[in-house]
Amino acid sequence: MKDPKDSVNLEKLRKKILKKYKWGFITLDEFMEQLSKTYREEKTSHTTQTGGDTETPFG
């Protein structure tokens, strides 16, 4: 069984990405690119499971 800290909530990532693109008019390619980028940021900054949005040093 996987450690829950290893799994990143995709719905949370999706909302985070859509927050950056308030109008929502992005292509699937752009979305997937942002998803993978945001996923990497989440994995690297994922030290505590607080559930709150924390600012990452990546901007």
Backbone hydrogen bonds in HBPLUS format (Angstrom, degrees):
<---DONOR---> <-ACCEPTOR-->    atom                        ^
c    i                          cat <-CA-CA->   ^        H-A-AA   ^      H-
h    n   atom  resd res      DA  || num        DHA   H-A  angle D-A-AA Bond
n    s   type  num  typ     dist DA aas  dist angle  dist       angle   num
A0006-ASP N   A0003-ASP O   2.82 MM   3  5.47 152.3  1.90 120.2 128.7     1
A0007-SER N   A0004-PRO O   3.28 MM   3  5.39 139.6  2.45  97.8 108.0     2
A0013-LEU N   A0009-ASN O   3.06 MM   4  6.44 153.4  2.14 147.3 155.2     3
A0014-ARG N   A0010-LEU O   2.82 MM   4  6.05 156.9  1.88 148.6 155.1     4
A0015-LYS N   A0011-GLU O   3.00 MM   4  6.25 159.2  2.04 147.2 151.9     5
A0016-LYS N   A0012-LYS O   2.96 MM   4  6.16 154.7  2.02 144.6 152.0     6
A0017-ILE N   A0013-LEU O   2.90 MM   4  6.16 155.6  1.96 152.0 158.0     7
A0018-LEU N   A0014-ARG O   2.88 MM   4  6.12 164.1  1.91 150.8 155.6     8
A0019-LYS N   A0015-LYS O   2.87 MM   4  6.00 137.6  2.05 141.2 152.4     9
A0020-LYS N   A0016-LYS O   3.36 MM   4  6.69 144.1  2.50 136.3 143.9    10
A0020-LYS N   A0017-ILE O   3.00 MM   3  5.26 124.2  2.32 100.8 114.5    11
A0021-TYR N   A0017-ILE O   3.18 MM   4  6.57 145.5  2.30 142.9 152.8    12
A0024-GLY N   A0021-TYR O   2.94 MM   3  5.40 137.4  2.12 112.4 124.7    13
A0031-PHE N   A0027-THR O   2.92 MM   4  6.20 157.2  1.98 150.5 157.6    14
A0032-MET N   A0028-LEU O   2.81 MM   4  6.05 163.8  1.84 155.2 158.6    15
A0033-GLU N   A0029-ASP O   2.91 MM   4  6.10 155.7  1.97 147.7 154.9    16
A0034-GLN N   A0030-GLU O   2.91 MM   4  6.12 163.0  1.94 150.0 154.2    17
A0035-LEU N   A0031-PHE O   2.75 MM   4  5.93 150.9  1.83 147.0 156.7    18
A0036-SER N   A0032-MET O   2.96 MM   4  6.17 164.4  1.99 149.1 151.5    19
A0037-LYS N   A0033-GLU O   3.03 MM   4  6.20 158.1  2.08 145.1 151.9    20
A0038-THR N   A0034-GLN O   2.73 MM   4  5.83 166.3  1.75 152.3 156.5    21
A0039-TYR N   A0035-LEU O   2.78 MM   4  5.85 150.1  1.87 143.5 152.9    22
A0040-ARG N   A0036-SER O   2.98 MM   4  6.17 156.5  2.04 143.6 148.7    23
A0041-GLU N   A0037-LYS O   3.04 MM   4  6.34 157.8  2.09 146.9 153.2    24
A0042-GLU N   A0038-THR O   2.84 MM   4  6.06 156.4  1.90 148.0 154.7    25
A0043-LYS N   A0039-TYR O   2.91 MM   4  6.16 159.4  1.95 149.8 155.2    26
A0044-THR N   A0040-ARG O   2.99 MM   4  6.22 157.3  2.05 149.4 155.0    27
A0045-SER N   A0041-GLU O   2.91 MM   4  6.02 149.5  2.00 148.3 156.7    28
A0047-THR N   A0045-SER O   3.07 MM   2  5.89 123.7  2.40 109.7  94.0    29
A0059-GLY N   A0056-THR O   3.31 MM   3  6.11 174.3  2.31 123.9 124.5    30
